[in-house]
């Protein structure tokens, strides 16, 4: 065995050991035994302990995905390579796992040769991912594992098509599903593949800054932890730095150089309750000078993907950092939602399904299938998708004071789709007390009351 083969074998052994330790810490004994069985089945069928057998499952384990997702992730590589047929998995594993494997295992690029093919492939893709939240997290994981293989190759030209498709479709979907970590990794991999020179330059420029940022964050973490402890607040405080693509995008959007991006570094403060979030906000503003215009309350008005947190930015802290620091304050449940989104739904929902059909994100995904049929071209659909995910910059008020974020330019019909689902039973609405048609364009702060069939006007 040569050195390369030795290193390869050592890597497999390490990956296997870490995987086994992770499933043992994540699931009860009966689930662990079943996952070990699935792993051994996959390894035996593959002829060796291939990294592909573990890579997808390990990725999703770190996202806190549930048992069925992990079991399906171990078996999907077998279907992708044609090693096993559908019936074989059905004979050896449960119905939920077998159905997941069949639903999502094919992760090929969508055809781009004609508008008809693009529409057909997008319809098939949306049908697969909108069945349940397990399907979408498996699809996102599959694409990330495939995409990151290209980042180990300096000649990334062969990965440009998959990177472009990922930025068009998978990144906004990951954003809407709340899977912040997966979305960031997808973006960074695509950035590396599509713009290697820009990526290399920015990575070089940011390296010394990151080293300094980490030192500042260590000092801030100790200081803030001490302040909260003295005030009787039970908390966990983490430092965070922006991903390279996130920094690049902000530089482009604001037209500013790297040195002028304010929230390159930040703290995340995790506390037990919503009440504690606002208490901590007051403590932070009492100890640090707040940067005007940087406060956002996403607890009172969550983002469209369910994200909740309080954001505030404080001025540089003498003797610690000469840079402004963003502070994010949230509860444990909010933190799980922000980092892992639908992947971690099983942690606080029923085991039978990862989340009920009424989940906001899955409703939106199913509506997206219908919207794809209504637009005239694939590019128009991509623009629609981006607008819905990344431009939630208007708030309107519904029944019982419900607050809904919508893209600028949204109509009463768009509001109805968000509240009732596509094709909801409503033809008119009162906007600020006046009856309006479904195509009436809403403005920030409008109050909307839907007029349902049979309602007295």
C-alpha positions as CSV (number, residue, x, y, z in Angstrom):
1,X,0.0,0.0,0.0
2,X,1.5,3.4,-1.0
3,X,1.4,6.6,1.1
4,X,-1.7,7.9,-0.8
5,X,-3.6,4.7,-0.1
6,X,-2.5,4.8,3.6
7,X,-3.7,8.3,4.0
8,X,-7.0,7.5,2.3
9,X,-7.6,4.5,4.6
10,X,-6.7,6.6,7.6
11,X,-9.1,9.3,6.5
12,X,-11.9,6.7,6.1
13,X,-11.3,5.3,9.6
14,X,-11.3,8.8,11.2
15,X,-14.5,9.7,9.3
16,X,-16.2,6.4,10.4
17,X,-15.2,6.9,14.0
18,X,-16.5,10.5,14.1
19,X,-19.7,9.5,12.4
20,X,-20.4,6.7,14.9
21,X,-19.7,9.0,17.8
22,X,-22.0,11.6,16.4
23,X,-25.0,9.3,15.9
24,X,-24.5,7.9,19.4
25,X,-24.7,11.4,20.8
26,X,-27.7,12.3,18.7
27,X,-30.1,9.4,18.8
28,X,-31.4,6.7,21.3
29,X,-29.9,3.2,21.2
30,X,-32.5,1.6,18.9
31,X,-32.0,4.4,16.3
32,X,-28.3,4.1,16.6
33,X,-28.5,0.4,15.9
34,X,-30.6,1.0,12.8
35,X,-28.3,3.6,11.5
36,X,-25.2,1.3,12.0
37,X,-27.1,-1.3,10.1
38,X,-27.8,1.1,7.2
39,X,-24.1,2.2,7.2
40,X,-22.8,-1.3,7.1
41,X,-25.3,-2.2,4.4
42,X,-24.2,0.8,2.3
43,X,-20.5,0.1,2.9
44,X,-20.9,-3.6,1.9
45,X,-22.8,-2.7,-1.2
46,X,-20.2,-0.2,-2.2
47,X,-17.4,-2.7,-1.8
48,X,-15.5,-0.5,0.6
49,X,-16.0,2.3,3.2
50,X,-16.3,5.1,0.6
51,X,-16.3,8.7,1.8
52,X,-19.6,9.2,-0.2
53,X,-21.3,6.8,2.1
54,X,-20.6,9.1,5.1
55,X,-20.2,12.6,3.7
56,X,-23.8,13.5,3.1
57,X,-25.0,11.8,6.3
58,X,-22.3,13.5,8.4
59,X,-23.2,16.9,6.8
60,X,-26.8,16.5,7.7
61,X,-26.1,15.2,11.2
62,X,-24.2,18.4,11.9
63,X,-27.4,20.2,10.8
64,X,-29.4,18.2,13.4
65,X,-31.5,16.4,10.8
66,X,-33.7,13.6,12.0
67,X,-33.2,9.8,11.9
68,X,-35.0,9.2,8.6
69,X,-33.0,11.9,6.8
70,X,-29.7,10.4,8.1
71,X,-30.7,6.9,7.1
72,X,-31.8,8.0,3.6
73,X,-28.5,10.0,3.3
74,X,-26.5,6.8,3.9
75,X,-28.4,5.0,1.1
76,X,-28.8,7.7,-1.5
77,X,-25.2,7.2,-2.9
78,X,-26.1,3.6,-3.7
79,X,-29.1,4.7,-5.8
80,X,-27.1,7.5,-7.5
81,X,-24.5,5.0,-8.7
82,X,-27.0,2.3,-9.7
83,X,-25.7,-0.2,-7.1
84,X,-29.1,-1.0,-5.8
85,X,-32.6,-0.8,-7.1
86,X,-35.7,0.8,-5.4
87,X,-37.1,-2.6,-4.4
88,X,-33.9,-3.6,-2.5
89,X,-34.0,-0.5,-0.2
90,X,-37.8,-1.1,0.3
91,X,-37.1,-4.7,1.4
92,X,-34.4,-3.8,3.9
93,X,-35.6,-0.4,5.3
94,X,-38.7,1.4,6.4
95,X,-41.3,2.9,4.1
96,X,-40.4,6.5,5.0
97,X,-36.7,6.0,4.3
98,X,-37.3,4.1,1.0
99,X,-39.7,6.8,-0.1
100,X,-37.2,9.6,0.7
101,X,-34.4,7.9,-1.2
102,X,-36.6,7.5,-4.3
103,X,-37.9,11.0,-4.1
104,X,-34.6,12.8,-4.0
105,X,-31.7,10.6,-5.1
106,X,-31.4,12.0,-8.7
107,X,-29.6,15.3,-8.4
108,X,-28.7,16.0,-12.0
109,X,-28.4,19.5,-13.5
110,X,-31.7,20.8,-15.0
111,X,-31.7,21.0,-18.8
112,X,-31.2,24.5,-20.3
113,X,-31.5,23.8,-24.0
114,X,-35.1,24.9,-24.2
115,X,-37.7,26.8,-22.2
116,X,-39.9,23.7,-22.3
117,X,-37.3,21.5,-20.8
118,X,-36.5,24.1,-18.2
119,X,-40.1,24.3,-17.2
120,X,-40.5,20.5,-17.1
121,X,-37.3,20.0,-15.0
122,X,-38.3,22.8,-12.6
123,X,-41.7,21.3,-12.1
124,X,-40.2,17.9,-11.3
125,X,-37.7,19.5,-8.9
126,X,-40.3,21.5,-7.0
127,X,-42.6,18.5,-6.9
128,X,-39.8,16.5,-5.2
129,X,-38.8,19.1,-2.7
130,X,-42.3,20.3,-1.7
131,X,-43.5,16.8,-0.5
132,X,-42.1,17.3,3.0
133,X,-39.3,19.1,4.7
134,X,-37.1,16.0,4.8
135,X,-37.0,16.1,1.0
136,X,-35.8,19.6,0.7
137,X,-33.0,19.3,3.3
138,X,-31.8,16.1,1.5
139,X,-31.8,17.9,-1.8
140,X,-29.8,20.9,-0.4
141,X,-27.4,18.5,1.3
142,X,-26.8,16.5,-1.9
143,X,-26.1,19.6,-3.9
144,X,-23.7,21.0,-1.2
145,X,-21.7,17.7,-1.1
146,X,-21.5,17.6,-4.9
147,X,-20.6,21.3,-5.2
148,X,-17.8,21.2,-2.6
149,X,-16.0,18.5,-4.5
150,X,-15.3,21.1,-7.2
151,X,-13.7,23.4,-4.7
152,X,-10.8,20.9,-4.1
153,X,-9.9,21.2,-7.8
154,X,-8.1,24.4,-8.9
155,X,-9.6,23.9,-12.4
156,X,-13.2,24.6,-11.5
157,X,-14.5,25.2,-15.1
158,X,-16.4,21.9,-15.1
159,X,-18.4,23.1,-12.1
160,X,-19.5,26.4,-13.4
161,X,-22.9,25.1,-14.7
162,X,-23.8,23.5,-11.3
163,X,-22.6,26.6,-9.5
164,X,-24.8,28.9,-11.6
165,X,-27.8,26.7,-11.1
166,X,-27.1,26.5,-7.4
167,X,-27.0,30.3,-7.1
168,X,-30.2,30.6,-9.1
169,X,-32.3,27.9,-7.3
170,X,-30.6,26.2,-4.3
171,X,-29.3,29.3,-2.5
172,X,-32.6,31.1,-2.3
173,X,-34.4,27.9,-1.3
174,X,-31.8,27.3,1.4
175,X,-32.4,30.9,2.6
176,X,-36.1,30.5,2.6
177,X,-35.9,27.2,4.5
178,X,-33.8,28.9,7.2
179,X,-30.8,26.7,6.8
180,X,-28.2,29.5,7.4
181,X,-25.1,27.3,7.5
182,X,-25.9,25.3,4.4
183,X,-26.8,28.5,2.5
184,X,-23.5,30.1,3.5
185,X,-21.5,27.1,2.4
186,X,-23.4,26.9,-0.9
187,X,-22.7,30.6,-1.6
188,X,-19.0,30.4,-0.7
189,X,-18.5,27.3,-2.9
190,X,-20.3,28.9,-5.8
191,X,-18.2,32.1,-5.4
192,X,-15.0,30.1,-5.4
193,X,-16.0,28.3,-8.6
194,X,-17.6,31.2,-10.5
195,X,-15.2,34.0,-9.6
196,X,-11.9,32.3,-8.6
197,X,-9.7,35.5,-9.0
198,X,-12.0,37.7,-7.0
199,X,-12.4,35.0,-4.3
200,X,-8.6,34.6,-4.1
201,X,-8.0,38.3,-3.8
202,X,-10.7,38.8,-1.1
203,X,-9.5,35.8,0.8
204,X,-6.0,37.2,0.8
205,X,-7.2,40.7,1.9
206,X,-9.4,39.4,4.7
207,X,-6.9,36.9,6.2
208,X,-5.0,39.4,8.4
209,X,-8.3,41.1,9.3
210,X,-9.8,37.8,10.4
211,X,-6.9,37.1,12.7
212,X,-7.4,40.5,14.3
213,X,-11.2,40.0,14.4
214,X,-10.8,36.7,16.3
215,X,-8.6,38.4,19.0
216,X,-11.2,41.1,19.4
217,X,-14.1,38.6,19.6
218,X,-12.3,36.6,22.3
219,X,-12.0,39.8,24.4
220,X,-15.6,40.8,23.7
221,X,-17.0,37.4,24.6
222,X,-15.2,37.5,28.0
223,X,-16.4,41.1,28.6
224,X,-20.0,40.6,27.6
225,X,-20.2,37.2,29.5
226,X,-19.0,39.0,32.6
227,X,-21.5,41.8,32.2
228,X,-24.4,39.5,31.8
229,X,-23.3,37.3,34.7
230,X,-23.1,40.3,37.0
231,X,-26.7,41.2,36.0
232,X,-28.0,37.7,36.7
233,X,-28.6,36.7,33.1
234,X,-27.9,33.1,32.2
235,X,-26.5,33.1,28.6
236,X,-24.2,31.6,26.1
237,X,-22.1,34.1,24.1
238,X,-20.5,33.2,20.7
239,X,-18.4,35.1,18.2
240,X,-19.2,35.1,14.6
241,X,-17.4,36.4,11.4
242,X,-19.1,36.8,8.0
243,X,-18.6,34.3,5.3
244,X,-16.5,35.4,2.4
245,X,-19.4,35.6,-0.1
246,X,-21.6,37.4,2.4
247,X,-18.9,40.1,2.7
248,X,-18.5,40.3,-1.0
249,X,-22.2,40.7,-1.5
250,X,-22.4,43.4,1.1
251,X,-19.5,45.3,-0.4
252,X,-21.2,45.2,-3.8
253,X,-24.6,46.2,-2.4
254,X,-23.3,49.2,-0.4
255,X,-20.5,50.1,-2.8
256,X,-18.0,50.2,0.0
257,X,-14.5,48.7,0.5
258,X,-13.9,45.9,2.9
259,X,-12.6,48.2,5.7
260,X,-15.9,50.1,5.8
261,X,-18.2,47.1,6.2
262,X,-19.5,47.6,9.7
263,X,-20.7,44.1,10.8
264,X,-17.7,42.0,9.8
265,X,-17.6,40.7,13.4
266,X,-20.4,40.1,15.8
267,X,-21.6,38.4,19.0
268,X,-24.5,36.0,19.3
269,X,-26.1,36.0,22.8
270,X,-28.3,33.0,23.5
271,X,-30.7,33.3,26.4
272,X,-33.6,31.2,27.8
273,X,-36.6,33.5,27.0
274,X,-38.0,36.3,24.9
275,X,-38.1,38.5,28.0
276,X,-34.4,37.9,28.5
277,X,-33.7,39.0,24.9
278,X,-35.1,42.5,25.6
279,X,-33.4,42.6,29.0
280,X,-30.1,41.9,27.4
281,X,-30.7,44.5,24.7
282,X,-31.1,47.1,27.4
283,X,-28.0,46.0,29.2
284,X,-26.0,46.1,26.0
285,X,-27.2,49.6,25.2
286,X,-26.4,50.7,28.7
287,X,-22.8,49.5,28.5
288,X,-22.0,50.2,24.8
289,X,-22.8,53.1,22.6
290,X,-25.4,52.1,20.0
291,X,-24.8,52.9,16.3
292,X,-27.9,54.8,15.1
293,X,-30.0,53.1,12.5
294,X,-28.7,49.5,13.1
295,X,-31.4,48.2,15.4
296,X,-33.7,45.5,14.0
297,X,-36.3,43.6,15.9
298,X,-36.9,40.4,14.1
299,X,-38.6,38.9,17.1
300,X,-41.6,41.1,16.9
301,X,-41.6,40.9,13.1
302,X,-39.9,37.7,12.0
303,X,-38.3,37.5,8.5
304,X,-40.2,35.6,5.8
305,X,-38.2,32.4,6.5
306,X,-39.2,32.4,10.2
307,X,-35.9,34.0,11.4
308,X,-36.1,35.7,14.7
309,X,-33.5,37.7,16.6
310,X,-32.7,41.1,17.9
311,X,-29.9,42.9,16.0
312,X,-28.0,46.0,17.2
313,X,-24.6,47.4,16.4
314,X,-22.4,49.1,18.9
315,X,-19.5,51.5,18.3
316,X,-15.8,50.3,18.8
317,X,-15.0,49.4,22.4
318,X,-11.8,51.1,23.7
319,X,-8.8,48.8,24.3
320,X,-10.7,45.9,22.7
321,X,-11.7,46.7,19.1
322,X,-11.5,49.7,16.8
323,X,-14.3,48.2,14.7
324,X,-18.1,48.3,15.3
325,X,-19.6,45.0,16.6
326,X,-23.0,43.6,15.7
327,X,-24.8,41.9,18.5
328,X,-27.5,39.3,17.8
329,X,-29.8,38.3,20.8
330,X,-32.0,35.3,20.6
331,X,-33.4,32.2,22.4
332,X,-32.3,28.6,21.9
333,X,-35.2,27.9,19.7
334,X,-34.6,31.0,17.6
335,X,-30.9,30.0,17.3
336,X,-31.8,26.5,16.0
337,X,-34.1,28.1,13.5
338,X,-31.5,30.6,12.4
339,X,-28.7,28.0,12.0
340,X,-30.5,24.8,10.9
341,X,-34.0,25.9,9.8
342,X,-36.3,23.0,8.8
343,X,-33.4,20.5,9.2
344,X,-33.8,20.7,12.9
345,X,-37.6,20.7,13.1
346,X,-37.6,17.2,14.6
347,X,-36.0,18.6,17.7
348,X,-39.2,20.3,18.8
349,X,-41.9,18.7,16.6
350,X,-43.5,15.2,16.3
351,X,-41.4,12.3,15.2
352,X,-43.9,11.0,12.6
353,X,-43.2,13.9,10.2
354,X,-40.6,16.6,10.3
355,X,-43.3,19.3,10.4
356,X,-47.0,19.5,9.7
357,X,-48.2,20.6,6.2
358,X,-49.2,23.9,7.6
359,X,-45.6,25.0,8.2
360,X,-45.1,28.4,6.6
361,X,-42.0,27.4,4.6
362,X,-43.6,24.3,3.1
363,X,-46.7,26.3,2.2
364,X,-44.6,28.8,0.4
365,X,-42.7,26.0,-1.4
366,X,-46.0,24.4,-2.6
367,X,-47.3,27.8,-3.8
368,X,-44.0,28.2,-5.7
369,X,-45.0,25.2,-7.9
370,X,-48.1,27.0,-9.0
371,X,-46.3,30.3,-9.5
372,X,-43.8,28.5,-11.8
373,X,-46.7,27.5,-14.1
374,X,-47.8,31.1,-14.3
375,X,-44.6,32.9,-15.4
376,X,-43.5,33.0,-19.0
377,X,-39.8,32.0,-18.7
378,X,-37.3,30.4,-16.5
379,X,-35.4,33.7,-15.9
380,X,-38.6,35.4,-14.9
381,X,-39.1,32.6,-12.4
382,X,-35.6,33.0,-11.0
383,X,-36.2,36.7,-10.5
384,X,-39.5,35.9,-8.8
385,X,-37.8,33.5,-6.5
386,X,-35.0,36.0,-5.5
387,X,-37.6,38.8,-5.0
388,X,-39.6,36.6,-2.6
389,X,-36.6,35.4,-0.6
390,X,-34.2,38.4,-0.5
391,X,-36.5,41.4,-0.7
392,X,-38.8,41.1,2.3
393,X,-38.6,44.8,3.0
394,X,-42.2,45.8,3.5
395,X,-44.5,45.1,6.5
396,X,-48.3,45.1,6.4
397,X,-50.7,44.4,9.2
398,X,-53.4,41.7,9.0
399,X,-56.2,40.5,11.2
400,X,-55.5,40.5,14.9
401,X,-52.5,42.7,14.3
402,X,-50.6,40.0,12.5
403,X,-47.4,41.4,10.9
404,X,-46.4,40.1,7.4
405,X,-43.2,40.9,5.5
406,X,-43.6,41.2,1.8
407,X,-41.4,42.3,-1.1
408,X,-41.9,45.9,-2.2
409,X,-44.6,46.2,-4.8
410,X,-46.6,43.3,-3.5
411,X,-50.4,43.3,-4.1
412,X,-53.4,42.2,-2.1
413,X,-53.2,39.0,-4.1
414,X,-49.6,38.4,-2.9
415,X,-50.7,39.0,0.7
416,X,-53.6,36.6,0.3
417,X,-51.2,33.9,-1.1
418,X,-48.9,34.4,1.9
419,X,-51.8,34.2,4.4
420,X,-54.2,31.7,2.9
421,X,-52.1,29.9,0.3
422,X,-52.3,30.0,-3.5
423,X,-55.9,30.3,-4.7
424,X,-57.3,31.1,-1.2
425,X,-61.0,31.9,-1.0
426,X,-60.8,35.7,-1.2
427,X,-61.6,38.1,-4.0
428,X,-61.4,41.5,-2.3
429,X,-60.0,43.1,0.8
430,X,-60.2,46.3,2.9
431,X,-56.9,48.2,2.9
432,X,-56.8,50.9,5.6
433,X,-60.6,50.6,5.8
434,X,-61.3,51.0,2.0
435,X,-62.4,48.1,-0.2
436,X,-59.7,47.2,-2.8
437,X,-59.3,44.7,-5.6
438,X,-56.7,41.8,-5.5
439,X,-54.3,43.7,-7.8
440,X,-54.1,46.7,-5.5
441,X,-50.5,47.5,-4.7
442,X,-49.8,47.6,-0.9
443,X,-47.5,50.1,0.9
444,X,-45.4,49.7,4.0
445,X,-47.5,49.9,7.1
446,X,-50.9,49.2,5.4
447,X,-53.6,47.4,7.3
448,X,-55.3,44.6,5.4
449,X,-58.6,42.8,6.2
450,X,-59.6,40.0,3.8
451,X,-63.2,39.8,2.6
452,X,-64.1,36.1,2.4
453,X,-67.2,34.7,0.6
454,X,-70.2,35.3,2.7
455,X,-68.7,38.2,4.7
456,X,-70.9,41.3,5.0
457,X,-69.2,44.2,3.4
